[in-house]
Amino acid sequence: MRTRAELEVTINQLQTRNKVLTEKTFQLEQRAEEVRSSCERAWSGKVEALQKEMEDMKKTHEEQMHQLYAKYRAEEVRSGCDRAWSGKVESLQKEMEDTKKTHEEQMHQLYAKYRAEEVRTVCSRAWSGKLESLQKEMEDMKKTHEKQMHQLYAKYVPQRLV
């Protein structure tokens, strides 16, 4: 059977440990919130930048297509000869196809960048889930610790009253 002094030392140790664990939990929760906020701001900014870049590229492409179409129509009107017209049309069609390919490549690159950002966001969400799981585990440990403290206190109090 333990002496009163031993029980008091044990209770003090458990109380100290409880305070340390409570402080660490609080610090971890604060840091998790800071990281979560920082990530959300960063990803939001990157997504907005990519959307703007995509809109700019779309506008540029539309302007190029309008210019090319205007050039094509002007050439069509000026052409009096079927061969010359045919040659110009083929040339312009090739130029349009090249422009279209370039645009498609640019759009694929932009989509790949956007997709990479989306994958990072999914990973960030998964990390957030793991963080929540760890926080739950810490809360469970804290509850178990408090229960043990109450049990120990219950053992100690009846001895002190005798």
C-alpha positions as CSV (number, residue, x, y, z in Angstrom):
1,M,0.0,0.0,0.0
2,R,1.3,3.4,-0.9
3,T,1.9,6.1,1.6
4,R,0.2,9.4,1.6
5,A,3.4,11.2,0.5
6,E,3.8,8.8,-2.4
7,L,0.3,9.4,-3.5
8,E,0.7,13.2,-3.3
9,V,3.9,13.0,-5.4
10,T,2.1,10.8,-7.9
11,I,-0.9,13.2,-8.0
12,N,1.5,16.2,-8.5
13,Q,3.3,14.5,-11.3
14,L,0.1,13.6,-13.0
15,Q,-1.2,17.2,-12.6
16,T,2.0,18.5,-14.1
17,R,1.9,16.1,-17.0
18,N,-1.8,17.1,-17.6
19,K,-0.8,20.8,-17.7
20,V,2.0,20.0,-20.2
21,L,-0.2,17.9,-22.4
22,T,-3.0,20.6,-22.3
23,E,-0.5,23.3,-23.3
24,K,1.0,21.1,-26.1
25,T,-2.5,20.4,-27.4
26,F,-3.4,24.1,-27.4
27,Q,-0.2,24.9,-29.2
28,L,-0.8,22.2,-31.8
29,E,-4.3,23.4,-32.4
30,Q,-3.1,27.0,-32.9
31,R,-0.4,25.9,-35.3
32,A,-2.8,23.7,-37.2
33,E,-5.2,26.6,-37.7
34,E,-2.3,28.9,-38.9
35,V,-1.2,26.3,-41.4
36,R,-4.8,25.7,-42.6
37,S,-5.4,29.4,-43.1
38,S,-2.1,29.9,-44.8
39,C,-2.8,27.0,-47.2
40,E,-6.2,28.3,-48.0
41,R,-5.0,31.8,-48.8
42,A,-2.1,30.5,-50.9
43,W,-4.2,28.0,-53.0
44,S,-7.0,30.6,-53.4
45,G,-4.5,33.1,-54.8
46,K,-2.9,30.5,-57.2
47,V,-6.3,29.3,-58.5
48,E,-7.4,32.9,-59.1
49,A,-4.1,33.6,-61.0
50,L,-4.5,30.5,-63.1
51,Q,-8.1,31.4,-63.9
52,K,-7.1,34.9,-64.9
53,E,-4.2,33.5,-67.1
54,M,-6.7,31.2,-68.7
55,E,-9.1,34.0,-69.5
56,D,-6.3,36.1,-70.9
57,M,-5.2,33.3,-73.1
58,K,-8.7,32.8,-74.3
59,K,-9.1,36.5,-75.2
60,T,-5.7,36.4,-77.0
61,H,-6.8,33.3,-78.9
62,E,-10.1,34.9,-79.9
63,E,-8.4,38.1,-81.1
64,Q,-5.9,36.0,-83.2
65,M,-8.8,34.0,-84.7
66,H,-10.7,37.2,-85.6
67,Q,-7.6,38.7,-87.2
68,L,-6.9,35.5,-89.1
69,Y,-10.5,35.3,-90.2
70,A,-10.4,39.0,-91.3
71,K,-7.1,38.3,-93.2
72,Y,-8.7,35.2,-94.7
73,R,-11.8,37.2,-95.9
74,A,-9.7,40.0,-97.3
75,E,-7.6,37.5,-99.3
76,E,-10.7,35.8,-100.5
77,V,-12.2,39.1,-101.8
78,R,-9.0,40.2,-103.5
79,S,-8.4,37.0,-105.2
80,G,-9.6,36.9,-108.8
81,C,-8.0,33.7,-109.8
82,D,-9.0,30.4,-108.5
83,R,-5.5,29.1,-108.2
84,A,-4.2,32.1,-106.4
85,W,-7.3,32.0,-104.2
86,S,-6.9,28.3,-103.6
87,G,-3.2,28.7,-102.7
88,K,-4.0,31.6,-100.3
89,V,-6.9,29.6,-98.7
90,E,-4.6,26.6,-98.2
91,S,-2.0,28.8,-96.7
92,L,-4.4,30.6,-94.4
93,Q,-6.0,27.3,-93.5
94,K,-2.6,25.9,-92.6
95,E,-1.9,29.1,-90.6
96,M,-5.3,28.7,-88.8
97,E,-4.5,25.1,-88.1
98,D,-1.1,26.0,-86.7
99,T,-2.6,28.7,-84.6
100,K,-5.3,26.3,-83.4
101,K,-2.6,23.7,-82.5
102,T,-0.6,26.3,-80.6
103,H,-3.7,27.4,-78.8
104,E,-4.5,23.8,-77.9
105,E,-1.0,23.2,-76.6
106,Q,-1.2,26.4,-74.5
107,M,-4.6,25.3,-73.2
108,H,-3.2,21.8,-72.3
109,Q,-0.3,23.4,-70.5
110,L,-2.6,25.7,-68.6
111,Y,-5.0,22.8,-67.8
112,A,-2.0,20.7,-66.5
113,K,-0.9,23.6,-64.2
114,Y,-4.5,24.0,-63.0
115,R,-4.8,20.2,-62.5
116,A,-1.5,20.1,-60.5
117,E,-2.9,22.9,-58.2
118,E,-6.1,20.8,-57.8
119,V,-4.1,17.7,-56.8
120,R,-2.2,19.8,-54.3
121,T,-5.5,21.0,-52.9
122,V,-6.7,17.4,-52.5
123,C,-3.5,16.5,-50.7
124,S,-3.9,19.5,-48.4
125,R,-7.5,18.3,-47.6
126,A,-6.1,14.8,-46.9
127,W,-3.5,16.3,-44.6
128,S,-6.2,18.2,-42.9
129,G,-8.2,15.0,-42.3
130,K,-5.1,13.4,-40.8
131,L,-4.6,16.4,-38.5
132,E,-8.2,16.1,-37.3
133,S,-7.6,12.4,-36.6
134,L,-4.5,13.2,-34.6
135,Q,-6.4,15.9,-32.7
136,K,-9.2,13.4,-31.9
137,E,-6.6,10.9,-30.7
138,M,-5.0,13.6,-28.4
139,E,-8.5,14.4,-27.0
140,D,-9.1,10.7,-26.3
141,M,-5.7,10.5,-24.5
142,K,-6.5,13.6,-22.5
143,K,-9.9,12.1,-21.4
144,T,-8.2,8.8,-20.4
145,H,-5.6,10.8,-18.4
146,E,-8.3,12.7,-16.7
147,K,-10.2,9.6,-15.8
148,Q,-7.0,8.1,-14.3
149,M,-6.5,11.2,-12.3
150,H,-10.1,11.0,-10.9
151,Q,-9.6,7.3,-10.0
152,L,-6.3,8.1,-8.3
153,Y,-7.9,11.0,-6.4
154,A,-10.8,8.7,-5.4
155,K,-8.4,6.3,-3.9
156,Y,-6.5,9.0,-2.1
157,V,-9.5,10.9,-0.6
158,P,-11.0,8.0,1.4
159,Q,-7.6,7.3,3.0
160,R,-7.2,10.9,4.0
161,L,-10.6,11.0,5.8
162,V,-9.8,7.9,8.0
